[in-house]
């Protein structure tokens, strides 16, 4: 056989092998790819959340408690269409600060609310490597209603090693406080996303996503505005760059997942967030996943520290009378601090496609954990615990 | 910021050694997905969204909440 005939035959063999492997169900599909899922997934989780913080006025600690049953279903309805649905009910009770970390009085402003949220996503696959997803999400509370839409397109190169993603979303929200003056205000968010996912080696996949959002309308916290001082601009532009990298370790039979997000907005909040997870496979279908998240943020330019006007006292910022219509907030979420979340998850795969999991996390925000700058002074550390138990089935 | 993106882009593209379809067994493992547990992702994103100043990055059309 001549050299060129040998090369040709080797190339044919490779093509035959590739074609055989490309038959549905024969080839492993990396998650970075655009491929139609071939199984139905049902997840149920029960989530318990509690947060607490010493009240600077009374020393009482408990704030919010949230109990949430949640459901997720993904099902391919043909070899081109996939349907996803999510639903959650949050049962919320507790107290929220009036301003800074002051819960006011012995019990704080009591809150009892329920949030019902549901979303539907329909995805159509074209030609094996393009997917178009349409999403609708609805969420309602006593004092808040949100209708959101999203369109996401994913397209993979022929070798399925590179996937491009682009998305546009819109959320139309209505705010109607149940406490204090009664009114209804609108808030609209338009967001955009472009991303690239790259299979780098047989054990590494990376992703870069750029995100931009425009919020317009009523962005003030109505309760803090009534009980404390809160007046925010009616526009906020947000940017984020998200980098993710997943690595599979053959040595340990473990997946290492990591991410970094840079965030910046025109209220001058800048934040860096990193996450690390080590999903360790163990015998008999067990997986143990320790996780860690760290975030650090600067304060919004109109956030004021808990140092009050010498004449008016709390909650008024110094010089308030001269400038009562300026932008102010005492919201800890817009202050400067750092936050850490250590966590541990345990999961077990069972026969028949069943699996169960449980996860516990502890979260704390402290001014002194802010990186590269002073944290906001005078705030009590904010602490929270998250617990999740879940059951899932794939069939 | 721009420099960071450039470096990340170069790293991603430099990593483009062609991985063959039959080499993707490890990448196909559930633990290697970016969104390996959708309900967990939603819960945690929602929690941080309601307690921090920064949000967004992973998806569009998420919708808002009162979250006081």
Interface residues (C-beta under 8 A of the other chain):
Chain A: X17 X18 X21 X22 X27 X28 X29 X30 X31 X32 X43 X45 X47 X49 X51 X68 X70 X71 X72 X74 X86 X88 X96 X111 X113 X115 X117 X119 X135 X137 X138 X139 X141 X143 X144 X146 X147 X148 X149 X150 X151 X152 X159 X160 X161 X162 X167 X168 X169 X170 X171 X173 X175 X187 X189 X191 X192 X193 X196 X197 X198 X199 X200 X201 X202 X203 X204 X205 X206 X207 X208 X209 X210 X211 X213 X221 X223 X238 X240 X241 X242 X243 X244 X246 X248 X250 X254 X255 X257 X261 X262 X263 X264 X265 X267 X269 X271 X273 X279 X281 X287 X295 X297 X299 X300 X333 X334 X335 X339 X357 X359 X363 X365 X382 X384 X386 X388 X390
Chain B: X1 X4 X5 X8 X9 X11 X12 X13 X15 X16 X17 X18 X19 X21 X22 X23 X24 X25 X26 X27 X28 X29 X31 X32 X33 X34 X36 X37 X38 X39 X40 X42 X43 X44 X47 X48 X51 X52 X53 X54 X55 X56 X57 X58 X59 X60 X61 X62 X63 X64 X65 X66 X68
